[in-house]
Amino acid sequence: MASLSNETQPLDQTELRAWRGLLRAHALLVKRLDAELESEHGLPLTSYEVLLHLAHTDGGKMRMCDVAESVLLSRSGLTRLVDRLERDGYVERVQCPDDARGSFARLTDAGRTKLEAASSTHLEGIRAHFLAHFSPDELSLLAEAWERIAAPGSTPGPPSCSG
């Protein structure tokens, strides 16, 4: 009987616990944080993330494809999300001066106000549902582990947009 390569070997119990634990923890945290933002501010977590990314850029605007990449949404998913944010007055689309086909999403004053109102709820949720479970040393180890996985060049990502 041929032996399995390392890539096709089943995960051992520790590997499986670590992997499944990450998936369960992520799903639980996203669900809780989303429910809190939605309940308190009528703002889903994905919308909050878009507003947050825009707020941390020069001029409060990003190319649509860069927004999609930063919040890990497909372009069609982002288009629907930005449509809702635009309808609610939190974001506006602005034509790209260098590329007639491209556009930017830009944070409006109303979007900035909504983000500021929702931030305390979101940060309290992160502290209560995640950070409170770990010591400062454990948080440092976790940060180093996530940075190692997400380091540039560690895995191929989606192609960036032109321009």
Kinemage of the C-alpha trace (Angstrom):
@kinemage 1
@onewidth
@group {chain A} dominant
@subgroup {mainchain}
@vectorlist {calphas} color= white
{ca met a 1} P 0.000 0.000 0.000
{ca ala a 2} L 1.399 3.388 -0.985
{ca ser a 3} L 2.035 5.852 1.811
{ca leu a 4} L 0.285 9.199 1.816
{ca ser a 5} L 2.314 12.317 1.228
{ca asn a 6} L 2.483 14.849 4.046
{ca glu a 7} L -0.121 17.000 2.242
{ca thr a 8} L -2.693 14.186 2.313
{ca gln a 9} L -2.005 12.878 5.821
{ca pro a 10} L -4.942 13.425 8.176
{ca leu a 11} L -4.429 16.088 10.802
{ca asp a 12} L -3.441 14.812 14.231
{ca gln a 13} L -5.647 15.679 17.218
{ca thr a 14} L -3.668 18.780 18.185
{ca glu a 15} L -3.643 20.105 14.613
{ca leu a 16} L -7.354 19.383 14.242
{ca arg a 17} L -8.208 21.093 17.562
{ca ala a 18} L -6.152 24.146 16.594
{ca trp a 19} L -7.721 24.402 13.136
{ca arg a 20} L -11.312 23.763 14.210
{ca gly a 21} L -10.851 26.028 17.202
{ca leu a 22} L -9.765 28.887 14.955
{ca leu a 23} L -12.771 28.371 12.681
{ca arg a 24} L -15.254 28.132 15.581
{ca ala a 25} L -13.758 31.124 17.398
{ca his a 26} L -13.799 33.259 14.254
{ca ala a 27} L -17.405 32.342 13.437
{ca leu a 28} L -18.538 32.986 17.012
{ca leu a 29} L -16.732 36.317 17.305
{ca val a 30} L -18.018 37.586 13.963
{ca lys a 31} L -21.569 36.547 14.861
{ca arg a 32} L -21.453 38.272 18.270
{ca leu a 33} L -19.781 41.464 17.024
{ca asp a 34} L -22.164 41.666 14.076
{ca ala a 35} L -25.221 41.190 16.323
{ca glu a 36} L -24.060 43.918 18.719
{ca leu a 37} L -23.385 46.453 15.959
{ca glu a 38} L -26.646 45.633 14.224
{ca ser a 39} L -28.661 45.853 17.452
{ca glu a 40} L -27.057 49.037 18.792
{ca his a 41} L -26.432 50.945 15.565
{ca gly a 42} L -28.253 49.201 12.703
{ca leu a 43} L -24.850 48.631 11.113
{ca pro a 44} L -23.633 45.152 10.088
{ca leu a 45} L -20.010 44.263 10.840
{ca thr a 46} L -19.038 44.254 7.150
{ca ser a 47} L -20.390 47.795 6.778
{ca tyr a 48} L -18.494 48.883 9.882
{ca glu a 49} L -15.301 47.410 8.421
{ca val a 50} L -15.738 49.331 5.162
{ca leu a 51} L -16.316 52.598 7.026
{ca leu a 52} L -13.302 51.892 9.253
{ca his a 53} L -10.979 51.199 6.312
{ca leu a 54} L -12.140 54.353 4.548
{ca ala a 55} L -11.669 56.429 7.708
{ca his a 56} L -8.031 55.339 7.931
{ca thr a 57} L -7.082 56.499 4.431
{ca asp a 58} L -5.959 59.852 3.145
{ca gly a 59} L -9.069 61.746 2.130
{ca gly a 60} L -11.357 58.977 3.390
{ca lys a 61} L -11.447 57.268 0.002
{ca met a 62} L -10.224 54.041 -1.576
{ca arg a 63} L -10.509 52.414 -4.976
{ca met a 64} L -13.413 49.990 -4.935
{ca cys a 65} L -11.183 46.994 -5.677
{ca asp a 66} L -8.915 47.922 -2.739
{ca val a 67} L -11.926 48.153 -0.425
{ca ala a 68} L -13.043 44.707 -1.589
{ca glu a 69} L -9.617 43.266 -0.851
{ca ser a 70} L -9.349 44.923 2.561
{ca val a 71} L -12.665 43.501 3.793
{ca leu a 72} L -12.339 40.179 1.953
{ca leu a 73} L -15.447 40.516 -0.180
{ca ser a 74} L -16.001 39.652 -3.804
{ca arg a 75} L -16.411 42.625 -6.109
{ca ser a 76} L -20.113 41.856 -6.528
{ca gly a 77} L -20.548 41.549 -2.752
{ca leu a 78} L -18.767 44.847 -2.240
{ca thr a 79} L -20.874 46.551 -4.913
{ca arg a 80} L -24.063 45.533 -3.088
{ca leu a 81} L -22.606 46.628 0.257
{ca val a 82} L -21.454 50.010 -1.069
{ca asp a 83} L -24.861 50.455 -2.721
{ca arg a 84} L -26.471 50.090 0.736
{ca leu a 85} L -23.911 52.383 2.386
{ca glu a 86} L -24.445 54.947 -0.362
{ca arg a 87} L -28.232 54.703 -0.002
{ca asp a 88} L -27.838 55.284 3.764
{ca gly a 89} L -25.634 58.326 3.086
{ca tyr a 90} L -22.472 56.878 4.697
{ca val a 91} L -20.411 56.526 1.495
{ca glu a 92} L -20.378 58.164 -1.901
{ca arg a 93} L -18.902 56.950 -5.154
{ca val a 94} L -16.408 59.247 -6.840
{ca gln a 95} L -15.045 58.778 -10.349
{ca cys a 96} L -11.349 58.036 -10.629
{ca pro a 97} L -9.723 60.919 -12.519
{ca asp a 98} L -7.103 58.610 -14.073
{ca asp a 99} L -9.445 55.804 -15.132
{ca ala a 100} L -12.967 56.435 -16.449
{ca arg a 101} L -13.903 52.828 -15.604
{ca gly a 102} L -12.662 53.039 -12.017
{ca ser a 103} L -14.291 54.596 -9.016
{ca phe a 104} L -13.547 55.364 -5.404
{ca ala a 105} L -15.684 54.851 -2.340
{ca arg a 106} L -15.454 57.929 -0.130
{ca leu a 107} L -16.596 58.254 3.465
{ca thr a 108} L -19.181 60.992 4.015
{ca asp a 109} L -19.586 63.089 7.151
{ca ala a 110} L -22.624 60.981 8.047
{ca gly a 111} L -20.517 57.829 7.592
{ca arg a 112} L -17.801 59.210 9.865
{ca thr a 113} L -20.418 60.083 12.502
{ca lys a 114} L -21.947 56.586 12.268
{ca leu a 115} L -18.499 54.995 12.559
{ca glu a 116} L -17.621 57.085 15.622
{ca ala a 117} L -20.921 56.135 17.292
{ca ala a 118} L -20.433 52.427 16.566
{ca ser a 119} L -16.737 52.271 17.506
{ca ser a 120} L -17.231 52.095 21.272
{ca thr a 121} L -19.707 49.212 20.883
{ca his a 122} L -17.317 47.372 18.586
{ca leu a 123} L -14.245 47.911 20.785
{ca glu a 124} L -16.157 46.867 23.913
{ca gly a 125} L -17.221 43.718 22.066
{ca ile a 126} L -13.654 42.902 21.017
{ca arg a 127} L -12.446 43.366 24.586
{ca ala a 128} L -15.264 41.314 26.143
{ca his a 129} L -15.512 38.482 23.633
{ca phe a 130} L -11.844 38.095 22.668
{ca leu a 131} L -9.173 40.039 24.534
{ca ala a 132} L -10.524 39.236 28.025
{ca his a 133} L -9.764 35.539 27.460
{ca phe a 134} L -6.001 36.066 27.188
{ca ser a 135} L -3.115 37.423 29.201
{ca pro a 136} L -0.878 40.120 27.659
{ca asp a 137} L 1.772 37.441 26.953
{ca glu a 138} L -0.779 35.203 25.242
{ca leu a 139} L -2.014 38.135 23.139
{ca ser a 140} L 1.556 38.819 22.078
{ca leu a 141} L 1.982 35.180 21.018
{ca leu a 142} L -1.299 35.250 19.112
{ca ala a 143} L -0.336 38.485 17.354
{ca glu a 144} L 2.993 36.976 16.294
{ca ala a 145} L 1.273 33.814 15.030
{ca trp a 146} L -1.322 35.721 12.974
{ca glu a 147} L 1.372 38.017 11.557
{ca arg a 148} L 3.413 34.995 10.504
{ca ile a 149} L 0.433 33.529 8.651
{ca ala a 150} L -0.641 36.820 7.074
{ca ala a 151} L 2.850 38.054 6.214
{ca pro a 152} L 3.163 39.493 2.716
{ca gly a 153} L 4.244 36.789 0.327
{ca ser a 154} L 3.211 33.937 2.635
{ca thr a 155} L 0.386 32.947 0.291
{ca pro a 156} L -0.714 34.278 -3.045
{ca gly a 157} L -3.567 36.761 -2.749
{ca pro a 158} L -6.090 38.038 -5.250
{ca pro a 159} L -4.703 40.191 -8.023
{ca ser a 160} L -4.733 43.868 -7.226
{ca cys a 161} L -6.592 46.317 -9.398
{ca ser a 162} L -4.749 48.310 -11.997
{ca gly a 163} L -3.902 51.951 -11.554
